[in-house]
């Protein structure tokens, strides 16, 4: 089966292939011996949240303080 590379470096995977990976939205991409290798990845939503908090510079102590504030101001 063929998958065409677009001008935006995107590939559309054939339905016959992707049907073997129900529920998978992300793939790890690597190059091995001149081949592109895709491996299905199931993203842990907790990891997504942790990454976003880190990106925003929010630390564990900030979360603890916010929870304490919310409980005191019910």
mmCIF file of the N, C-alpha and C atoms, coordinates in Angstrom:
data_MODEL
# 
_entry.id   MODEL 
# 
loop_
_atom_site.group_PDB 
_atom_site.id 
_atom_site.type_symbol 
_atom_site.label_atom_id 
_atom_site.label_alt_id 
_atom_site.label_comp_id 
_atom_site.label_asym_id 
_atom_site.label_entity_id 
_atom_site.label_seq_id 
_atom_site.pdbx_PDB_ins_code 
_atom_site.Cartn_x 
_atom_site.Cartn_y 
_atom_site.Cartn_z 
_atom_site.occupancy 
_atom_site.B_iso_or_equiv 
_atom_site.pdbx_formal_charge 
_atom_site.auth_seq_id 
_atom_site.auth_comp_id 
_atom_site.auth_asym_id 
_atom_site.auth_atom_id 
_atom_site.pdbx_PDB_model_num 
ATOM 1   N N  . UNK A 1 1  ? 0.838   -1.180 0.000  1.00 0.00 ? 1  UNK A N  1 
ATOM 2   C CA . UNK A 1 1  ? 0.000   0.000  0.000  1.00 0.00 ? 1  UNK A CA 1 
ATOM 3   C C  . UNK A 1 1  ? 0.882   1.242  0.000  1.00 0.00 ? 1  UNK A C  1 
ATOM 4   N N  . UNK A 1 2  ? 0.378   2.281  -0.598 1.00 0.00 ? 2  UNK A N  1 
ATOM 5   C CA . UNK A 1 2  ? 1.118   3.531  -0.659 1.00 0.00 ? 2  UNK A CA 1 
ATOM 6   C C  . UNK A 1 2  ? 0.507   4.574  0.261  1.00 0.00 ? 2  UNK A C  1 
ATOM 7   N N  . UNK A 1 3  ? 1.365   5.416  0.811  1.00 0.00 ? 3  UNK A N  1 
ATOM 8   C CA . UNK A 1 3  ? 0.935   6.584  1.571  1.00 0.00 ? 3  UNK A CA 1 
ATOM 9   C C  . UNK A 1 3  ? 1.716   7.755  0.996  1.00 0.00 ? 3  UNK A C  1 
ATOM 10  N N  . UNK A 1 4  ? 1.000   8.779  0.544  1.00 0.00 ? 4  UNK A N  1 
ATOM 11  C CA . UNK A 1 4  ? 1.653   9.910  -0.111 1.00 0.00 ? 4  UNK A CA 1 
ATOM 12  C C  . UNK A 1 4  ? 2.015   10.980 0.909  1.00 0.00 ? 4  UNK A C  1 
ATOM 13  N N  . UNK A 1 5  ? 3.234   11.495 0.800  1.00 0.00 ? 5  UNK A N  1 
ATOM 14  C CA . UNK A 1 5  ? 3.701   12.591 1.636  1.00 0.00 ? 5  UNK A CA 1 
ATOM 15  C C  . UNK A 1 5  ? 3.198   13.892 1.034  1.00 0.00 ? 5  UNK A C  1 
ATOM 16  N N  . UNK A 1 6  ? 2.507   14.707 1.832  1.00 0.00 ? 6  UNK A N  1 
ATOM 17  C CA . UNK A 1 6  ? 1.980   15.978 1.334  1.00 0.00 ? 6  UNK A CA 1 
ATOM 18  C C  . UNK A 1 6  ? 3.036   17.068 1.434  1.00 0.00 ? 6  UNK A C  1 
ATOM 19  N N  . UNK A 1 7  ? 2.721   18.230 0.902  1.00 0.00 ? 7  UNK A N  1 
ATOM 20  C CA . UNK A 1 7  ? 3.632   19.378 0.959  1.00 0.00 ? 7  UNK A CA 1 
ATOM 21  C C  . UNK A 1 7  ? 3.877   19.817 2.401  1.00 0.00 ? 7  UNK A C  1 
ATOM 22  N N  . UNK A 1 8  ? 2.964   19.463 3.300  1.00 0.00 ? 8  UNK A N  1 
ATOM 23  C CA . UNK A 1 8  ? 3.106   19.818 4.719  1.00 0.00 ? 8  UNK A CA 1 
ATOM 24  C C  . UNK A 1 8  ? 3.714   18.680 5.537  1.00 0.00 ? 8  UNK A C  1 
ATOM 25  N N  . UNK A 1 9  ? 4.379   17.754 4.864  1.00 0.00 ? 9  UNK A N  1 
ATOM 26  C CA . UNK A 1 9  ? 5.024   16.602 5.522  1.00 0.00 ? 9  UNK A CA 1 
ATOM 27  C C  . UNK A 1 9  ? 4.038   15.741 6.309  1.00 0.00 ? 9  UNK A C  1 
ATOM 28  N N  . UNK A 1 10 ? 2.854   15.559 5.788  1.00 0.00 ? 10 UNK A N  1 
ATOM 29  C CA . UNK A 1 10 ? 1.858   14.724 6.432  1.00 0.00 ? 10 UNK A CA 1 
ATOM 30  C C  . UNK A 1 10 ? 1.612   13.466 5.607  1.00 0.00 ? 10 UNK A C  1 
ATOM 31  N N  . UNK A 1 11 ? 1.331   12.371 6.313  1.00 0.00 ? 11 UNK A N  1 
ATOM 32  C CA . UNK A 1 11 ? 0.986   11.109 5.663  1.00 0.00 ? 11 UNK A CA 1 
ATOM 33  C C  . UNK A 1 11 ? -0.412  10.698 6.094  1.00 0.00 ? 11 UNK A C  1 
ATOM 34  N N  . UNK A 1 12 ? -1.166  10.145 5.178  1.00 0.00 ? 12 UNK A N  1 
ATOM 35  C CA . UNK A 1 12 ? -2.445  9.531  5.523  1.00 0.00 ? 12 UNK A CA 1 
ATOM 36  C C  . UNK A 1 12 ? -2.232  8.036  5.464  1.00 0.00 ? 12 UNK A C  1 
ATOM 37  N N  . UNK A 1 13 ? -2.476  7.387  6.590  1.00 0.00 ? 13 UNK A N  1 
ATOM 38  C CA . UNK A 1 13 ? -2.275  5.944  6.645  1.00 0.00 ? 13 UNK A CA 1 
ATOM 39  C C  . UNK A 1 13 ? -3.484  5.232  6.055  1.00 0.00 ? 13 UNK A C  1 
ATOM 40  N N  . UNK A 1 14 ? -3.260  4.185  5.289  1.00 0.00 ? 14 UNK A N  1 
ATOM 41  C CA . UNK A 1 14 ? -4.376  3.453  4.690  1.00 0.00 ? 14 UNK A CA 1 
ATOM 42  C C  . UNK A 1 14 ? -5.306  2.871  5.771  1.00 0.00 ? 14 UNK A C  1 
ATOM 43  N N  . UNK A 1 15 ? -6.603  2.942  5.500  1.00 0.00 ? 15 UNK A N  1 
ATOM 44  C CA . UNK A 1 15 ? -7.600  2.443  6.443  1.00 0.00 ? 15 UNK A CA 1 
ATOM 45  C C  . UNK A 1 15 ? -7.379  0.965  6.778  1.00 0.00 ? 15 UNK A C  1 
ATOM 46  N N  . UNK A 1 16 ? -6.944  0.190  5.812  1.00 0.00 ? 16 UNK A N  1 
ATOM 47  C CA . UNK A 1 16 ? -6.702  -1.239 6.038  1.00 0.00 ? 16 UNK A CA 1 
ATOM 48  C C  . UNK A 1 16 ? -5.608  -1.465 7.078  1.00 0.00 ? 16 UNK A C  1 
ATOM 49  N N  . UNK A 1 17 ? -4.686  -0.542 7.182  1.00 0.00 ? 17 UNK A N  1 
ATOM 50  C CA . UNK A 1 17 ? -3.607  -0.662 8.169  1.00 0.00 ? 17 UNK A CA 1 
ATOM 51  C C  . UNK A 1 17 ? -4.063  -0.123 9.524  1.00 0.00 ? 17 UNK A C  1 
ATOM 52  N N  . UNK A 1 18 ? -4.619  1.073  9.517  1.00 0.00 ? 18 UNK A N  1 
ATOM 53  C CA . UNK A 1 18 ? -4.985  1.728  10.770 1.00 0.00 ? 18 UNK A CA 1 
ATOM 54  C C  . UNK A 1 18 ? -6.108  0.979  11.492 1.00 0.00 ? 18 UNK A C  1 
ATOM 55  N N  . UNK A 1 19 ? -6.884  0.198  10.781 1.00 0.00 ? 19 UNK A N  1 
ATOM 56  C CA . UNK A 1 19 ? -7.960  -0.576 11.419 1.00 0.00 ? 19 UNK A CA 1 
ATOM 57  C C  . UNK A 1 19 ? -7.420  -1.624 12.392 1.00 0.00 ? 19 UNK A C  1 
ATOM 58  N N  . UNK A 1 20 ? -6.139  -1.947 12.279 1.00 0.00 ? 20 UNK A N  1 
ATOM 59  C CA . UNK A 1 20 ? -5.511  -2.888 13.202 1.00 0.00 ? 20 UNK A CA 1 
ATOM 60  C C  . UNK A 1 20 ? -5.159  -2.239 14.544 1.00 0.00 ? 20 UNK A C  1 
ATOM 61  N N  . UNK A 1 21 ? -5.364  -0.915 14.651 1.00 0.00 ? 21 UNK A N  1 
ATOM 62  C CA . UNK A 1 21 ? -4.994  -0.166 15.850 1.00 0.00 ? 21 UNK A CA 1 
ATOM 63  C C  . UNK A 1 21 ? -6.161  0.692  16.341 1.00 0.00 ? 21 UNK A C  1 
ATOM 64  N N  . UNK A 1 22 ? -7.267  0.064  16.723 1.00 0.00 ? 22 UNK A N  1 
ATOM 65  C CA . UNK A 1 22 ? -8.431  0.848  17.158 1.00 0.00 ? 22 UNK A CA 1 
ATOM 66  C C  . UNK A 1 22 ? -8.124  1.653  18.424 1.00 0.00 ? 22 UNK A C  1 
ATOM 67  N N  . UNK A 1 23 ? -8.591  2.880  18.429 1.00 0.00 ? 23 UNK A N  1 
ATOM 68  C CA . UNK A 1 23 ? -8.418  3.735  19.595 1.00 0.00 ? 23 UNK A CA 1 
ATOM 69  C C  . UNK A 1 23 ? -7.065  4.402  19.713 1.00 0.00 ? 23 UNK A C  1 
ATOM 70  N N  . UNK A 1 24 ? -6.163  4.121  18.800 1.00 0.00 ? 24 UNK A N  1 
ATOM 71  C CA . UNK A 1 24 ? -4.828  4.727  18.857 1.00 0.00 ? 24 UNK A CA 1 
ATOM 72  C C  . UNK A 1 24 ? -4.842  6.021  18.051 1.00 0.00 ? 24 UNK A C  1 
ATOM 73  N N  . UNK A 1 25 ? -4.436  7.117  18.701 1.00 0.00 ? 25 UNK A N  1 
ATOM 74  C CA . UNK A 1 25 ? -4.393  8.415  18.032 1.00 0.00 ? 25 UNK A CA 1 
ATOM 75  C C  . UNK A 1 25 ? -2.961  8.893  17.813 1.00 0.00 ? 25 UNK A C  1 
ATOM 76  N N  . UNK A 1 26 ? -2.015  8.300  18.534 1.00 0.00 ? 26 UNK A N  1 
ATOM 77  C CA . UNK A 1 26 ? -0.624  8.733  18.444 1.00 0.00 ? 26 UNK A CA 1 
ATOM 78  C C  . UNK A 1 26 ? 0.286   7.558  18.117 1.00 0.00 ? 26 UNK A C  1 
ATOM 79  N N  . UNK A 1 27 ? 1.328   7.861  17.366 1.00 0.00 ? 27 UNK A N  1 
ATOM 80  C CA . UNK A 1 27 ? 2.330   6.871  17.018 1.00 0.00 ? 27 UNK A CA 1 
ATOM 81  C C  . UNK A 1 27 ? 3.711   7.450  17.284 1.00 0.00 ? 27 UNK A C  1 
ATOM 82  N N  . UNK A 1 28 ? 4.592   6.643  17.855 1.00 0.00 ? 28 UNK A N  1 
ATOM 83  C CA . UNK A 1 28 ? 5.989   7.014  18.005 1.00 0.00 ? 28 UNK A CA 1 
ATOM 84  C C  . UNK A 1 28 ? 6.637   6.787  16.643 1.00 0.00 ? 28 UNK A C  1 
ATOM 85  N N  . UNK A 1 29 ? 7.377   7.760  16.151 1.00 0.00 ? 29 UNK A N  1 
ATOM 86  C CA . UNK A 1 29 ? 7.987   7.679  14.830 1.00 0.00 ? 29 UNK A CA 1 
ATOM 87  C C  . UNK A 1 29 ? 9.502   7.628  14.976 1.00 0.00 ? 29 UNK A C  1 
ATOM 88  N N  . UNK A 1 30 ? 10.106  6.672  14.297 1.00 0.00 ? 30 UNK A N  1 
ATOM 89  C CA . UNK A 1 30 ? 11.565  6.567  14.320 1.00 0.00 ? 30 UNK A CA 1 
ATOM 90  C C  . UNK A 1 30 ? 12.056  6.115  12.947 1.00 0.00 ? 30 UNK A C  1 
ATOM 91  N N  . UNK A 1 31 ? 13.352  6.267  12.745 1.00 0.00 ? 31 UNK A N  1 
ATOM 92  C CA . UNK A 1 31 ? 13.977  5.809  11.503 1.00 0.00 ? 31 UNK A CA 1 
ATOM 93  C C  . UNK A 1 31 ? 14.938  4.683  11.858 1.00 0.00 ? 31 UNK A C  1 
ATOM 94  N N  . UNK A 1 32 ? 14.787  3.561  11.181 1.00 0.00 ? 32 UNK A N  1 
ATOM 95  C CA . UNK A 1 32 ? 15.644  2.396  11.423 1.00 0.00 ? 32 UNK A CA 1 
ATOM 96  C C  . UNK A 1 32 ? 16.047  1.783  10.089 1.00 0.00 ? 32 UNK A C  1 
ATOM 97  N N  . UNK A 1 33 ? 17.315  1.715  9.847  1.00 0.00 ? 33 UNK A N  1 
ATOM 98  C CA . UNK A 1 33 ? 17.856  1.082  8.638  1.00 0.00 ? 33 UNK A CA 1 
ATOM 99  C C  . UNK A 1 33 ? 17.181  1.590  7.368  1.00 0.00 ? 33 UNK A C  1 
ATOM 100 N N  . UNK A 1 34 ? 17.025  2.900  7.263  1.00 0.00 ? 34 UNK A N  1 
ATOM 101 C CA . UNK A 1 34 ? 16.440  3.482  6.055  1.00 0.00 ? 34 UNK A CA 1 
ATOM 102 C C  . UNK A 1 34 ? 14.939  3.346  5.946  1.00 0.00 ? 34 UNK A C  1 
ATOM 103 N N  . UNK A 1 35 ? 14.271  2.965  7.033  1.00 0.00 ? 35 UNK A N  1 
ATOM 104 C CA . UNK A 1 35 ? 12.815  2.818  7.037  1.00 0.00 ? 35 UNK A CA 1 
ATOM 105 C C  . UNK A 1 35 ? 12.201  3.717  8.095  1.00 0.00 ? 35 UNK A C  1 
ATOM 106 N N  . UNK A 1 36 ? 10.990  4.159  7.856  1.00 0.00 ? 36 UNK A N  1 
ATOM 107 C CA . UNK A 1 36 ? 10.219  4.891  8.855  1.00 0.00 ? 36 UNK A CA 1 
ATOM 108 C C  . UNK A 1 36 ? 9.407   3.860  9.624  1.00 0.00 ? 36 UNK A C  1 
ATOM 109 N N  . UNK A 1 37 ? 9.540   3.871  10.938 1.00 0.00 ? 37 UNK A N  1 
ATOM 110 C CA . UNK A 1 37 ? 8.850   2.895  11.788 1.00 0.00 ? 37 UNK A CA 1 
ATOM 111 C C  . UNK A 1 37 ? 7.848   3.630  12.673 1.00 0.00 ? 37 UNK A C  1 
ATOM 112 N N  . UNK A 1 38 ? 6.612   3.178  12.655 1.00 0.00 ? 38 UNK A N  1 
ATOM 113 C CA . UNK A 1 38 ? 5.560   3.735  13.510 1.00 0.00 ? 38 UNK A CA 1 
ATOM 114 C C  . UNK A 1 38 ? 5.202   2.710  14.569 1.00 0.00 ? 38 UNK A C  1 
ATOM 115 N N  . UNK A 1 39 ? 5.140   3.142  15.820 1.00 0.00 ? 39 UNK A N  1 
ATOM 116 C CA . UNK A 1 39 ? 4.728   2.256  16.907 1.00 0.00 ? 39 UNK A CA 1 
ATOM 117 C C  . UNK A 1 39 ? 3.575   2.925  17.650 1.00 0.00 ? 39 UNK A C  1 
ATOM 118 N N  . UNK A 1 40 ? 2.458   2.219  17.831 1.00 0.00 ? 40 UNK A N  1 
ATOM 119 C CA . UNK A 1 40 ? 1.312   2.830  18.508 1.00 0.00 ? 40 UNK A CA 1 
ATOM 120 C C  . UNK A 1 40 ? 1.664   3.208  19.950 1.00 0.00 ? 40 UNK A C  1 
ATOM 121 N N  . UNK A 1 41 ? 1.144   4.362  20.365 1.00 0.00 ? 41 UNK A N  1 
ATOM 122 C CA . UNK A 1 41 ? 1.363   4.861  21.723 1.00 0.00 ? 41 UNK A CA 1 
ATOM 123 C C  . UNK A 1 41 ? 0.021   5.240  22.307 1.00 0.00 ? 41 UNK A C  1 
ATOM 124 N N  . UNK A 1 42 ? -0.249  4.757  23.491 1.00 0.00 ? 42 UNK A N  1 
ATOM 125 C CA . UNK A 1 42 ? -1.450  5.171  24.214 1.00 0.00 ? 42 UNK A CA 1 
ATOM 126 C C  . UNK A 1 42 ? -1.021  6.213  25.226 1.00 0.00 ? 42 UNK A C  1 
ATOM 127 N N  . UNK A 1 43 ? -1.419  7.451  24.989 1.00 0.00 ? 43 UNK A N  1 
ATOM 128 C CA . UNK A 1 43 ? -1.024  8.559  25.843 1.00 0.00 ? 43 UNK A CA 1 
ATOM 129 C C  . UNK A 1 43 ? -1.796  8.494  27.149 1.00 0.00 ? 43 UNK A C  1 
ATOM 130 N N  . UNK A 1 44 ? -1.057  8.539  28.240 1.00 0.00 ? 44 UNK A N  1 
ATOM 131 C CA . UNK A 1 44 ? -1.649  8.571  29.566 1.00 0.00 ? 44 UNK A CA 1 
ATOM 132 C C  . UNK A 1 44 ? -2.102  10.010 29.822 1.00 0.00 ? 44 UNK A C  1 
ATOM 133 N N  . UNK A 1 45 ? -3.386  10.220 30.055 1.00 0.00 ? 45 UNK A N  1 
ATOM 134 C CA . UNK A 1 45 ? -3.907  11.571 30.242 1.00 0.00 ? 45 UNK A CA 1 
ATOM 135 C C  . UNK A 1 45 ? -3.249  12.277 31.420 1.00 0.00 ? 45 UNK A C  1 
ATOM 136 N N  . UNK A 1 46 ? -2.859  11.539 32.452 1.00 0.00 ? 46 UNK A N  1 
ATOM 137 C CA . UNK A 1 46 ? -2.174  12.157 33.589 1.00 0.00 ? 46 UNK A CA 1 
ATOM 138 C C  . UNK A 1 46 ? -0.851  12.756 33.131 1.00 0.00 ? 46 UNK A C  1 
ATOM 139 N N  . UNK A 1 47 ? -0.160  12.075 32.224 1.00 0.00 ? 47 UNK A N  1 
ATOM 140 C CA . UNK A 1 47 ? 1.089   12.611 31.701 1.00 0.00 ? 47 UNK A CA 1 
ATOM 141 C C  . UNK A 1 47 ? 0.857   13.897 30.918 1.00 0.00 ? 47 UNK A C  1 
ATOM 142 N N  . UNK A 1 48 ? -0.244  13.962 30.191 1.00 0.00 ? 48 UNK A N  1 
ATOM 143 C CA . UNK A 1 48 ? -0.582  15.166 29.428 1.00 0.00 ? 48 UNK A CA 1 
ATOM 144 C C  . UNK A 1 48 ? -0.787  16.335 30.386 1.00 0.00 ? 48 UNK A C  1 
ATOM 145 N N  . UNK A 1 49 ? -1.510  16.090 31.476 1.00 0.00 ? 49 UNK A N  1 
ATOM 146 C CA . UNK A 1 49 ? -1.754  17.135 32.469 1.00 0.00 ? 49 UNK A CA 1 
ATOM 147 C C  . UNK A 1 49 ? -0.437  17.570 33.111 1.00 0.00 ? 49 UNK A C  1 
ATOM 148 N N  . UNK A 1 50 ? 0.388   16.611 33.500 1.00 0.00 ? 50 UNK A N  1 
ATOM 149 C CA . UNK A 1 50 ? 1.687   16.949 34.107 1.00 0.00 ? 50 UNK A CA 1 
ATOM 150 C C  . UNK A 1 50 ? 2.543   17.783 33.156 1.00 0.00 ? 50 UNK A C  1 
ATOM 151 N N  . UNK A 1 51 ? 2.563   17.421 31.888 1.00 0.00 ? 51 UNK A N  1 
ATOM 152 C CA . UNK A 1 51 ? 3.346   18.177 30.907 1.00 0.00 ? 51 UNK A CA 1 
ATOM 153 C C  . UNK A 1 51 ? 2.835   19.607 30.784 1.00 0.00 ? 51 UNK A C  1 
ATOM 154 N N  . UNK A 1 52 ? 1.512   19.775 30.776 1.00 0.00 ? 52 UNK A N  1 
ATOM 155 C CA . UNK A 1 52 ? 0.924   21.116 30.663 1.00 0.00 ? 52 UNK A CA 1 
ATOM 156 C C  . UNK A 1 52 ? 1.250   21.954 31.894 1.00 0.00 ? 52 UNK A C  1 
ATOM 157 N N  . UNK A 1 53 ? 1.157   21.349 33.088 1.00 0.00 ? 53 UNK A N  1 
ATOM 158 C CA . UNK A 1 53 ? 1.499   22.066 34.312 1.00 0.00 ? 53 UNK A CA 1 
ATOM 159 C C  . UNK A 1 53 ? 2.960   22.512 34.275 1.00 0.00 ? 53 UNK A C  1 
ATOM 160 N N  . UNK A 1 54 ? 3.841   21.642 33.830 1.00 0.00 ? 54 UNK A N  1 
ATOM 161 C CA . UNK A 1 54 ? 5.260   21.984 33.732 1.00 0.00 ? 54 UNK A CA 1 
ATOM 162 C C  . UNK A 1 54 ? 5.474   23.118 32.729 1.00 0.00 ? 54 UNK A C  1 
ATOM 163 N N  . UNK A 1 55 ? 4.756   23.044 31.614 1.00 0.00 ? 55 UNK A N  1 
ATOM 164 C CA . UNK A 1 55 ? 4.860   24.082 30.589 1.00 0.00 ? 55 UNK A CA 1 
ATOM 165 C C  . UNK A 1 55 ? 4.451   25.440 31.143 1.00 0.00 ? 55 UNK A C  1 
ATOM 166 N N  . UNK A 1 56 ? 3.434   25.446 32.020 1.00 0.00 ? 56 UNK A N  1 
ATOM 167 C CA . UNK A 1 56 ? 2.934   26.684 32.609 1.00 0.00 ? 56 UNK A CA 1 
ATOM 168 C C  . UNK A 1 56 ? 3.733   27.121 33.839 1.00 0.00 ? 56 UNK A C  1 
ATOM 169 N N  . UNK A 1 57 ? 4.667   26.280 34.268 1.00 0.00 ? 57 UNK A N  1 
ATOM 170 C CA . UNK A 1 57 ? 5.482   26.616 35.429 1.00 0.00 ? 57 UNK A CA 1 
ATOM 171 C C  . UNK A 1 57 ? 4.771   26.415 36.750 1.00 0.00 ? 57 UNK A C  1 
ATOM 172 N N  . UNK A 1 58 ? 3.717   25.599 36.746 1.00 0.00 ? 58 UNK A N  1 
ATOM 173 C CA . UNK A 1 58 ? 2.955   25.327 37.965 1.00 0.00 ? 58 UNK A CA 1 
ATOM 174 C C  . UNK A 1 58 ? 3.581   24.136 38.671 1.00 0.00 ? 58 UNK A C  1 
ATOM 175 N N  . UNK A 1 59 ? 3.953   24.361 39.938 1.00 0.00 ? 59 UNK A N  1 
ATOM 176 C CA . UNK A 1 59 ? 4.618   23.311 40.700 1.00 0.00 ? 59 UNK A CA 1 
ATOM 177 C C  . UNK A 1 59 ? 3.660   22.659 41.680 1.00 0.00 ? 59 UNK A C  1 
ATOM 178 N N  . UNK A 1 60 ? 4.099   21.554 42.263 1.00 0.00 ? 60 UNK A N  1 
ATOM 179 C CA . UNK A 1 60 ? 3.262   20.799 43.195 1.00 0.00 ? 60 UNK A CA 1 
ATOM 180 C C  . UNK A 1 60 ? 2.807   21.676 44.358 1.00 0.00 ? 60 UNK A C  1 
ATOM 181 N N  . UNK A 1 61 ? 3.668   22.539 44.843 1.00 0.00 ? 61 UNK A N  1 
ATOM 182 C CA . UNK A 1 61 ? 3.300   23.413 45.959 1.00 0.00 ? 61 UNK A CA 1 
ATOM 183 C C  . UNK A 1 61 ? 2.200   24.393 45.549 1.00 0.00 ? 61 UNK A C  1 
ATOM 184 N N  . UNK A 1 62 ? 2.183   24.837 44.283 1.00 0.00 ? 62 UNK A N  1 
ATOM 185 C CA . UNK A 1 62 ? 1.125   25.723 43.796 1.00 0.00 ? 62 UNK A CA 1 
ATOM 186 C C  . UNK A 1 62 ? -0.222  25.009 43.823 1.00 0.00 ? 62 UNK A C  1 
ATOM 187 N N  . UNK A 1 63 ? -0.229  23.758 43.416 1.00 0.00 ? 63 UNK A N  1 
ATOM 188 C CA . UNK A 1 63 ? -1.467  22.974 43.410 1.00 0.00 ? 63 UNK A CA 1 
ATOM 189 C C  . UNK A 1 63 ? -1.953  22.774 44.844 1.00 0.00 ? 63 UNK A C  1 
ATOM 190 N N  . UNK A 1 64 ? -1.036  22.421 45.742 1.00 0.00 ? 64 UNK A N  1 
ATOM 191 C CA . UNK A 1 64 ? -1.386  22.227 47.151 1.00 0.00 ? 64 UNK A CA 1 
ATOM 192 C C  . UNK A 1 64 ? -1.984  23.510 47.737 1.00 0.00 ? 64 UNK A C  1 
ATOM 193 N N  . UNK A 1 65 ? -1.365  24.654 47.452 1.00 0.00 ? 65 UNK A N  1 
ATOM 194 C CA . UNK A 1 65 ? -1.861  25.935 47.952 1.00 0.00 ? 65 UNK A CA 1 
ATOM 195 C C  . UNK A 1 65 ? -3.241  26.259 47.377 1.00 0.00 ? 65 UNK A C  1 
ATOM 196 N N  . UNK A 1 66 ? -3.459  25.953 46.120 1.00 0.00 ? 66 UNK A N  1 
ATOM 197 C CA . UNK A 1 66 ? -4.758  26.211 45.490 1.00 0.00 ? 66 UNK A CA 1 
ATOM 198 C C  . UNK A 1 66 ? -5.848  25.346 46.111 1.00 0.00 ? 66 UNK A C  1 
ATOM 199 N N  . UNK A 1 67 ? -5.535  24.092 46.393 1.00 0.00 ? 67 UNK A N  1 
ATOM 200 C CA . UNK A 1 67 ? -6.515  23.196 47.026 1.00 0.00 ? 67 UNK A CA 1 
ATOM 201 C C  . UNK A 1 67 ? -6.838  23.703 48.426 1.00 0.00 ? 67 UNK A C  1 
ATOM 202 N N  . UNK A 1 68 ? -5.817  24.091 49.175 1.00 0.00 ? 68 UNK A N  1 
ATOM 203 C CA . UNK A 1 68 ? -6.032  24.621 50.526 1.00 0.00 ? 68 UNK A CA 1 
ATOM 204 C C  . UNK A 1 68 ? -6.920  25.863 50.466 1.00 0.00 ? 68 UNK A C  1 
ATOM 205 N N  . UNK A 1 69 ? -6.641  26.772 49.544 1.00 0.00 ? 69 UNK A N  1 
ATOM 206 C CA . UNK A 1 69 ? -7.430  28.002 49.389 1.00 0.00 ? 69 UNK A CA 1 
ATOM 207 C C  . UNK A 1 69 ? -8.887  27.666 49.064 1.00 0.00 ? 69 UNK A C  1 
ATOM 208 N N  . UNK A 1 70 ? -9.095  26.728 48.128 1.00 0.00 ? 70 UNK A N  1 
ATOM 209 C CA . UNK A 1 70 ? -10.461 26.356 47.725 1.00 0.00 ? 70 UNK A CA 1 
ATOM 210 C C  . UNK A 1 70 ? -11.232 25.747 48.881 1.00 0.00 ? 70 UNK A C  1 
ATOM 211 N N  . UNK A 1 71 ? -10.591 24.929 49.691 1.00 0.00 ? 71 UNK A N  1 
ATOM 212 C CA . UNK A 1 71 ? -11.271 24.305 50.823 1.00 0.00 ? 71 UNK A CA 1 
ATOM 213 C C  . UNK A 1 71 ? -11.634 25.324 51.893 1.00 0.00 ? 71 UNK A C  1 
ATOM 214 N N  . UNK A 1 72 ? -10.805 26.329 52.062 1.00 0.00 ? 72 UNK A N  1 
ATOM 215 C CA . UNK A 1 72 ? -11.057 27.359 53.077 1.00 0.00 ? 72 UNK A CA 1 
ATOM 216 C C  . UNK A 1 72 ? -12.145 28.334 52.636 1.00 0.00 ? 72 UNK A C  1 
ATOM 217 N N  . UNK A 1 73 ? -12.375 28.449 51.337 1.00 0.00 ? 73 UNK A N  1 
ATOM 218 C CA . UNK A 1 73 ? -13.303 29.442 50.788 1.00 0.00 ? 73 UNK A CA 1 
ATOM 219 C C  . UNK A 1 73 ? -14.538 28.809 50.149 1.00 0.00 ? 73 UNK A C  1 
ATOM 220 N N  . UNK A 1 74 ? -15.027 27.757 50.750 1.00 0.00 ? 74 UNK A N  1 
ATOM 221 C CA . UNK A 1 74 ? -16.219 27.087 50.211 1.00 0.00 ? 74 UNK A CA 1 
ATOM 222 C C  . UNK A 1 74 ? -17.443 27.925 50.385 1.00 0.00 ? 74 UNK A C  1 
# 
